[in-house]
Amino acid sequence: MMKKVYVLLSVLVLMAVPARGGGLMTNTNYHIAFQRMMARGATFDVDAVYSNPAGMVWNTHDGWQLSLNFQKPWQMRNIEAEVPQFLAVPGVYGGYPIDRKYEGRASAPIVPSLFASYKKGRWAAGVMIGIVGSGGFVQYDDGVPMFGVLTMAKIFQSTAALSPAAAVTPDQYALDSEMKGKQYIYGAQAMAAYRLTDFLSVGAGVRANYYDGYYRGHVTAVHNVLRAPLVDLQLDCLQRGWGFAPIVSVDVHTGPLTVAARYEFRAKISTENDTRQLDASILLPASLATGTPAYVQGAAALAQFGDKVAPYADGATTRYDMPSLLAVAVGYELTPRLRAAAEYHFFDDKHARMAGDRQEELSRGTHEVLLGAEWDVSDRLTLGLGGQRTDYGLSDAYQQNTSFACDNYSVGLGAAVGITDQLRLNVGYFCSLYSDYTKQVAAGNPATGGGYYGTGAAATETYSRTNHVIGIGVDYKF
């Protein structure tokens, strides 16, 4: 009855919750110092374990340092759909115009990260543990257009094929749709650095990445008179996998000037499905006339959709690579109490495998520019301010209801307070200001899958986001 409805299953696996600085799959804000300054690529502090590994050797403290950080993000991921001529058939049905905002709440519990480093003479080593990719949950209480619109269209088309007068329109049933998902990439990074000369140091190490996510959703359309489901789709799929990324770093430090670079190789992450539920129940249109519902169910229903369902079968694999990253930074000590830095990132998202090979739809990788400054107001108080511009290589074909991105500016500020000579408290806040992305879909032939999600209608989708993060952490020198 409703061939192609299961196309919607193919997008569940793409749900991601980026609520941080960085590229499409990569986080960069692990330490609270990032929130107050952002451009941390030339730092020698404890967060250099991640931001500037080769720079660990220039820290003035010989011995151990430990840092524990906690961040809380909030994000909205909204989709506004406008479909003026949806389901309109001259002489049959006047149409069901859609102009609706679908609100997605993306959040995460408190997100921790841990840094530890040790320096002795020319040598330094350190570890960092955190959520290095995506991180959090997303939920659309009313589903997304791809769920609701596609389901309404297929119900209408399949019943109208029997008889135009028998077409089931959206006012004849109740549609219940929900989507939610989780996506975390946990990372553990170990680095070592050595000072080769009085001005040159190098570093190398590796990060292990563990992907953990789930994708759950349903769409149920219940007929108002029969009280029977016209469509019932259910999915509960867990995914897990590992990947490793070598990292190299170099730092040139002379007087007040520091120039640093690091390169993270691509981490190839292949996840395997642990599918708890993948079920379908589709009402046979002819049974509407008899009043006795009859269904195509289970494997027989899923078999109608072939390769649209196969990626979510138990044991199937999906790629979630973390892209290679080139980071270059310049830091300068303007005065003994005032420091400034500029940094550039290139995330090669175009060559990192994604679910459904969506990376091929990108025009290029992600460019990111960061600026920041810190001012030591006193021996116990440091204030910081920073900004970041993130520019993705987006295209209409890349943007999907359940996985979309928007170019943005981010600003952050914060403070570091010395409680004692060994203990420092860090607090920070940053927000991202996103540019809305508008996607135009031209009308087409529904018989060949044209128009808005194969419905034949022309439509406009506008994607928008908001993002806020607060954080607190402590640094301790032994």
C-alpha positions as CSV (number, residue, x, y, z in Angstrom):
1,M,0.0,0.0,0.0
2,M,2.5,2.6,1.1
3,K,5.7,1.8,-0.8
4,K,8.5,4.3,0.0
5,V,7.1,5.3,3.4
6,Y,10.1,3.5,4.8
7,V,12.4,6.0,3.3
8,L,11.9,7.8,6.6
9,L,13.8,5.0,8.3
10,S,16.9,5.9,6.4
11,V,17.2,9.2,8.1
12,L,16.9,8.1,11.7
13,V,20.5,6.9,11.8
14,L,21.7,10.4,10.9
15,M,20.5,12.1,14.1
16,A,23.3,14.0,15.7
17,V,23.5,16.7,18.4
18,P,26.3,19.0,18.0
19,A,26.2,21.6,20.8
20,R,29.8,22.7,20.7
21,G,32.6,24.3,18.8
22,G,34.1,22.3,16.0
23,G,33.2,20.6,12.7
24,L,30.3,18.5,11.6
25,M,31.4,15.5,13.7
26,T,34.1,16.9,15.9
27,N,34.1,18.7,19.3
28,T,36.8,21.2,20.3
29,N,35.5,22.7,23.6
30,Y,36.8,20.3,26.3
31,H,38.3,22.8,28.8
32,I,36.5,25.8,30.3
33,A,39.4,28.0,29.0
34,F,38.0,27.4,25.5
35,Q,34.8,29.2,26.6
36,R,36.6,32.2,27.8
37,M,39.1,32.5,24.9
38,M,38.3,29.9,22.2
39,A,41.7,30.3,20.4
40,R,43.7,27.9,22.5
41,G,46.0,26.4,19.9
42,A,49.1,28.2,21.3
43,T,48.5,27.6,25.0
44,F,51.0,26.0,27.3
45,D,48.5,25.4,30.1
46,V,47.0,22.0,31.1
47,D,44.6,22.0,28.2
48,A,47.6,22.0,25.8
49,V,47.3,18.2,26.1
50,Y,44.5,18.6,23.5
51,S,45.0,22.1,22.0
52,N,48.8,22.2,21.6
53,P,50.4,19.0,22.6
54,A,54.0,20.1,21.6
55,G,53.5,23.2,23.8
56,M,53.2,21.1,27.0
57,V,57.0,21.4,27.4
58,W,56.9,25.2,27.7
59,N,54.8,25.2,30.8
60,T,56.7,26.8,33.7
61,H,55.5,24.2,36.2
62,D,57.5,21.0,36.5
63,G,55.4,18.1,37.9
64,W,51.8,17.1,37.7
65,Q,48.8,19.1,36.7
66,L,45.2,17.9,36.8
67,S,42.0,19.6,35.4
68,L,38.4,18.5,35.8
69,N,35.7,20.3,33.7
70,F,31.9,20.2,33.6
71,Q,29.8,21.8,30.8
72,K,26.0,22.1,30.3
73,P,24.7,22.7,26.7
74,W,21.2,23.7,25.5
75,Q,20.2,23.7,21.9
76,M,17.1,24.0,19.8
77,R,17.0,22.5,16.3
78,N,13.9,23.8,14.5
79,I,12.5,23.0,11.0
80,E,9.8,25.2,9.4
81,A,8.0,23.5,6.5
82,E,5.8,25.4,4.0
83,V,3.9,23.3,1.5
84,P,1.2,25.5,-0.1
85,Q,-0.3,22.8,-2.5
86,F,0.2,19.6,-0.5
87,L,-2.2,16.8,-1.6
88,A,-4.0,19.2,-4.0
89,V,-5.6,17.3,-6.9
90,P,-7.9,19.3,-9.2
91,G,-11.4,18.0,-9.1
92,V,-10.6,15.5,-6.3
93,Y,-9.2,17.3,-3.3
94,G,-8.6,21.0,-2.6
95,G,-5.4,20.3,-0.7
96,Y,-4.0,20.3,2.8
97,P,-1.5,23.3,3.0
98,I,1.2,23.0,5.6
99,D,2.9,25.9,7.3
100,R,4.4,24.5,10.5
101,K,7.4,24.7,12.8
102,Y,8.8,21.4,14.1
103,E,10.7,22.0,17.3
104,G,13.6,19.8,18.3
105,R,15.1,19.9,21.8
106,A,18.8,18.9,21.8
107,S,20.3,18.6,25.2
108,A,22.9,16.7,27.2
109,P,23.4,16.0,30.9
110,I,26.5,17.6,32.5
111,V,29.4,16.8,30.1
112,P,32.7,16.2,31.9
113,S,36.3,16.2,30.7
114,L,39.5,15.3,32.4
115,F,43.1,16.5,31.7
116,A,46.3,15.3,33.3
117,S,49.8,16.2,32.4
118,Y,53.4,15.7,33.7
119,K,56.4,17.8,32.8
120,K,60.1,17.1,33.6
121,G,62.8,19.1,31.9
122,R,62.6,18.7,28.2
123,W,59.9,16.0,28.4
124,A,56.1,16.2,28.9
125,A,53.2,13.8,28.6
126,G,49.5,14.1,29.1
127,V,46.1,12.5,28.8
128,M,42.6,13.9,28.0
129,I,39.3,12.1,28.3
130,G,36.1,13.6,27.0
131,I,33.2,13.5,24.6
132,V,35.1,14.3,21.4
133,G,32.3,14.0,18.8
134,S,28.7,15.2,18.9
135,G,27.4,14.5,22.4
136,G,23.8,14.5,23.7
137,F,20.2,13.8,22.8
138,V,17.7,15.2,20.4
139,Q,14.0,14.8,20.5
140,Y,11.2,15.9,18.2
141,D,7.9,15.4,20.1
142,D,5.9,15.8,16.9
143,G,8.3,14.1,14.6
144,V,9.7,15.9,11.6
145,P,8.2,16.8,8.2
146,M,9.9,13.8,6.5
147,F,7.9,11.5,8.8
148,G,4.5,13.2,8.8
149,V,4.4,14.6,5.3
150,L,5.6,11.4,3.7
151,T,3.1,9.3,5.7
152,M,0.1,11.6,4.9
153,A,1.0,11.6,1.2
154,K,1.3,7.8,0.9
155,I,-2.0,7.3,2.7
156,F,-3.7,9.7,0.3
157,Q,-2.1,8.3,-2.8
158,S,-2.7,4.6,-2.1
159,T,-6.4,5.1,-1.2
160,A,-7.0,7.5,-4.1
161,A,-5.6,4.9,-6.4
162,L,-8.7,2.7,-5.7
163,S,-11.1,5.5,-6.2
164,P,-10.7,9.3,-6.0
165,A,-13.8,9.4,-3.8
166,A,-12.3,6.9,-1.4
167,A,-9.1,9.0,-0.8
168,V,-8.2,9.2,2.9
169,T,-7.3,12.8,3.8
170,P,-5.4,14.0,6.9
171,D,-8.6,15.1,8.6
172,Q,-9.8,11.4,8.7
173,Y,-7.1,10.1,11.0
174,A,-4.9,11.0,13.9
175,L,-1.1,11.1,13.2
176,D,1.3,10.4,16.1
177,S,5.0,10.8,15.3
178,E,8.0,11.1,17.5
179,M,11.8,11.0,16.9
180,K,14.6,10.8,19.4
181,G,18.2,9.8,19.3
182,K,21.5,9.8,21.2
183,Q,25.0,10.2,19.7
184,Y,28.2,10.2,21.7
185,I,31.8,9.7,20.6
186,Y,33.9,9.2,23.7
187,G,37.6,9.9,23.4
188,A,40.7,9.1,25.4
189,Q,43.9,10.9,24.1
190,A,47.5,10.2,25.2
191,M,50.3,12.6,24.1
192,A,54.0,13.0,24.6
193,A,56.2,16.0,23.8
194,Y,59.9,16.8,23.6
195,R,61.8,20.1,23.4
196,L,64.3,19.7,20.6
197,T,66.0,23.1,20.9
198,D,65.5,26.3,22.9
199,F,62.7,27.3,20.6
200,L,61.3,24.1,18.9
201,S,59.3,21.2,20.3
202,V,57.4,18.3,18.9
203,G,54.6,16.1,20.1
204,A,52.9,12.9,19.1
205,G,50.2,10.6,20.3
206,V,46.9,8.8,19.6
207,R,43.2,9.2,20.5
208,A,40.9,6.2,20.8
209,N,37.3,7.0,19.9
210,Y,34.2,5.0,21.0
211,Y,30.9,5.6,19.3
212,D,27.7,5.0,21.3
213,G,24.3,5.9,19.9
214,Y,20.7,4.9,19.5
215,Y,17.9,5.8,17.2
216,R,14.3,5.4,18.1
217,G,11.2,6.6,16.4
218,H,7.6,5.8,15.4
219,V,4.9,7.0,13.1
220,T,1.3,5.8,13.7
221,A,-1.8,7.0,11.8
222,V,-5.1,5.8,13.3
223,H,-8.3,6.1,11.4
224,N,-11.0,8.2,13.1
225,V,-13.8,5.8,12.4
226,L,-12.2,2.3,12.3
227,R,-9.9,3.2,15.2
228,A,-7.4,1.0,13.4
229,P,-3.8,2.0,12.4
230,L,-3.4,2.9,8.7
231,V,0.3,2.8,9.2
232,D,2.5,1.8,12.2
233,L,6.3,2.0,11.9
234,Q,8.6,1.3,14.8
235,L,12.4,1.4,15.1
236,D,14.8,0.9,18.0
237,C,18.4,0.6,16.9
238,L,21.6,0.8,19.0
239,Q,25.0,1.3,17.4
240,R,28.5,1.0,18.8
241,G,32.0,1.1,17.3
242,W,35.7,2.0,17.7
243,G,38.2,4.2,15.8
244,F,41.7,5.5,16.3
245,A,43.4,8.8,15.3
246,P,47.1,9.4,15.4
247,I,48.0,13.0,16.2
248,V,51.2,15.0,15.6
249,S,52.1,18.5,16.8
250,V,54.9,21.1,16.5
251,D,55.5,24.3,18.4
252,V,57.9,27.2,17.9
253,H,58.3,29.4,20.9
254,T,60.6,32.4,21.0
255,G,60.2,35.4,23.3
256,P,56.6,36.6,23.3
257,L,55.7,34.7,20.1
258,T,54.4,31.2,19.7
259,V,53.5,29.5,16.5
260,A,51.9,26.0,16.8
261,A,50.3,23.4,14.6
262,R,48.8,20.0,15.0
263,Y,47.3,17.4,12.7
264,E,44.8,14.8,13.6
265,F,44.4,12.0,11.2
266,R,41.0,10.6,10.2
267,A,39.5,8.2,12.6
268,K,37.6,5.4,10.7
269,I,34.6,4.4,12.9
270,S,32.4,1.6,11.7
271,T,29.4,0.9,13.9
272,E,27.4,-2.3,14.1
273,N,23.6,-2.4,14.7
274,D,22.1,-4.0,17.7
275,T,18.5,-3.7,16.5
276,R,15.9,-4.3,19.1
277,Q,12.9,-3.5,16.9
278,L,12.3,-2.9,13.2
279,D,8.6,-3.6,12.5
280,A,6.0,-2.5,10.0
281,S,2.2,-2.8,9.8
282,I,0.5,-1.5,6.6
283,L,-3.3,-1.4,6.1
284,L,-4.5,-2.8,2.8
285,P,-6.5,0.0,1.2
286,A,-9.3,-2.4,0.1
287,S,-10.1,-3.3,3.7
288,L,-11.3,0.2,4.4
289,A,-14.4,-0.5,2.3
290,T,-15.2,-3.7,4.3
291,G,-14.7,-2.1,7.7
292,T,-12.5,-5.1,8.6
293,P,-8.9,-4.0,8.6
294,A,-6.4,-6.3,7.0
295,Y,-2.7,-5.8,7.1
296,V,0.6,-6.6,5.5
297,Q,2.8,-7.0,8.6
298,G,6.3,-7.8,9.9
299,A,8.8,-9.3,7.4
300,A,6.3,-9.2,4.6
301,A,5.8,-5.4,5.0
302,L,9.6,-4.8,5.4
303,A,10.3,-6.8,2.3
304,Q,8.4,-4.3,0.2
305,F,11.1,-1.7,0.9
306,G,14.2,-3.7,0.3
307,D,17.4,-1.7,0.7
308,K,15.6,1.1,2.5
309,V,15.4,-1.1,5.6
310,A,18.5,-3.2,5.2
311,P,20.9,-0.5,6.8
312,Y,19.0,-1.0,10.1
313,A,18.9,-4.7,10.2
314,D,20.5,-6.3,13.2
315,G,24.3,-6.6,12.6
316,A,24.4,-4.1,9.7
317,T,27.3,-1.5,9.7
318,T,27.3,2.3,9.3
319,R,30.3,4.6,9.1
320,Y,30.7,7.7,11.4
321,D,34.3,8.7,10.6
322,M,35.8,11.7,12.5
323,P,37.5,13.8,9.8
324,S,41.2,14.8,9.7
325,L,41.9,18.2,11.3
326,L,44.6,20.7,10.6
327,A,44.9,23.4,13.3
328,V,47.4,26.3,13.1
329,A,47.7,29.0,15.8
330,V,49.7,32.1,16.6
331,G,49.9,33.4,20.1
332,Y,51.6,36.7,21.3
333,E,52.2,38.1,24.7
334,L,51.4,41.7,24.3
335,T,52.4,42.5,27.9
336,P,53.3,40.3,30.8
337,R,49.6,40.4,31.7
338,L,47.9,40.4,28.3
339,R,47.9,37.6,25.7
340,A,46.2,37.3,22.4
341,A,45.9,34.4,19.9
342,A,44.5,33.6,16.4
343,E,43.8,30.2,15.1
344,Y,42.6,28.4,12.0
345,H,41.0,24.9,11.7
346,F,40.3,22.8,8.6
347,F,38.1,19.8,9.1
348,D,38.2,17.6,6.0
349,D,34.6,16.4,6.4
350,K,34.4,15.9,2.6
351,H,36.6,12.8,2.9
352,A,35.2,11.4,6.1
353,R,32.7,8.6,5.5
354,M,29.2,9.4,6.9
355,A,26.0,7.4,7.0
356,G,24.6,7.0,3.5
357,D,27.8,8.6,2.1
358,R,26.4,12.1,2.7
359,Q,29.9,13.5,2.7
360,E,29.7,13.4,-1.1
361,E,27.0,16.1,-1.0
362,L,29.3,18.6,0.8
363,S,31.0,21.2,-1.5
364,R,34.2,21.1,0.7
365,G,35.4,20.7,4.3
366,T,34.8,23.0,7.2
367,H,36.7,26.3,7.7
368,E,37.0,27.7,11.2
369,V,38.7,30.9,12.4
370,L,39.1,31.7,16.1
371,L,40.3,34.8,18.0
372,G,40.9,35.3,21.7
373,A,42.6,37.3,24.4
374,E,43.3,36.9,28.1
375,W,44.0,39.6,30.7
376,D,45.6,38.9,34.1
377,V,43.7,41.5,36.1
378,S,45.7,40.4,39.1
379,D,47.8,37.5,40.3
380,R,44.6,35.7,41.2
381,L,42.1,36.8,38.5
382,T,42.2,36.3,34.7
383,L,39.5,37.4,32.3
384,G,39.0,36.2,28.8
385,L,37.0,36.9,25.6
386,G,36.9,35.0,22.4
387,G,35.1,34.5,19.1
388,Q,34.8,31.9,16.4
389,R,33.5,31.7,12.8
390,T,32.5,28.3,11.5
391,D,31.8,27.9,7.7
392,Y,30.6,24.5,6.5
393,G,30.5,23.4,2.9
394,L,26.8,22.9,2.9
395,S,24.4,22.1,0.1
396,D,20.6,21.4,-0.2
397,A,21.3,17.7,-0.8
398,Y,23.3,17.5,2.4
399,Q,20.6,19.1,4.6
400,Q,18.1,16.6,6.0
401,N,15.4,16.9,8.7
402,T,17.3,14.8,11.1
403,S,20.8,16.0,10.4
404,F,21.4,19.5,9.3
405,A,24.0,22.2,10.0
406,C,24.0,26.0,9.9
407,D,27.0,28.3,9.5
408,N,27.6,30.3,12.7
409,Y,29.5,32.8,14.8
410,S,30.3,31.9,18.4
411,V,31.3,34.3,21.2
412,G,32.5,33.3,24.7
413,L,33.7,34.9,27.9
414,G,34.8,33.7,31.3
415,A,37.2,34.0,34.2
416,A,39.9,32.0,36.0
417,V,40.2,32.6,39.8
418,G,43.2,31.5,41.8
419,I,41.9,30.1,45.0
420,T,45.4,29.1,46.2
421,D,48.8,28.9,44.5
422,Q,47.9,25.4,43.4
423,L,44.1,25.5,42.9
424,R,42.3,27.5,40.2
425,L,38.6,27.8,39.4
426,N,37.4,28.3,35.8
427,V,34.0,29.6,34.8
428,G,32.8,30.3,31.3
429,Y,29.9,30.8,28.9
430,F,29.5,30.8,25.1
431,C,26.7,31.0,22.6
432,S,26.5,30.3,18.9
433,L,24.6,32.7,16.5
434,Y,23.4,30.6,13.5
435,S,22.4,31.7,10.1
436,D,19.1,30.1,9.0
437,Y,19.4,27.8,6.0
438,T,16.6,27.8,3.5
439,K,16.1,24.8,1.2
440,Q,13.8,25.1,-1.9
441,V,12.1,22.0,-3.3
442,A,10.6,22.2,-6.8
443,A,7.4,20.5,-7.7
444,G,7.7,17.2,-9.5
445,N,6.0,14.0,-10.6
446,P,5.1,11.8,-7.5
447,A,5.1,8.7,-9.7
448,T,8.8,9.1,-10.1
449,G,9.5,10.4,-6.6
450,G,9.6,14.1,-7.5
451,G,8.6,17.0,-5.4
452,Y,8.7,17.3,-1.6
453,Y,9.7,13.9,-0.2
454,G,8.2,12.2,-3.3
455,T,4.8,13.9,-2.9
456,G,5.0,16.0,-6.0
457,A,4.5,19.2,-4.2
458,A,6.8,22.3,-4.1
459,A,8.0,23.3,-0.7
460,T,10.3,25.4,1.4
461,E,12.2,24.2,4.5
462,T,14.0,26.6,6.8
463,Y,16.5,25.1,9.2
464,S,17.4,27.1,12.4
465,R,19.3,26.5,15.6
466,T,20.3,28.1,18.9
467,N,23.1,27.0,21.2
468,H,24.2,28.0,24.7
469,V,26.8,26.4,26.9
470,I,27.9,27.2,30.5
471,G,30.9,25.6,32.2
472,I,32.8,25.3,35.4
473,G,36.1,23.5,36.2
474,V,39.1,23.3,38.4
475,D,42.8,23.1,37.7
476,Y,45.3,21.8,40.3
477,K,49.1,21.8,40.3
478,F,50.9,19.2,42.4
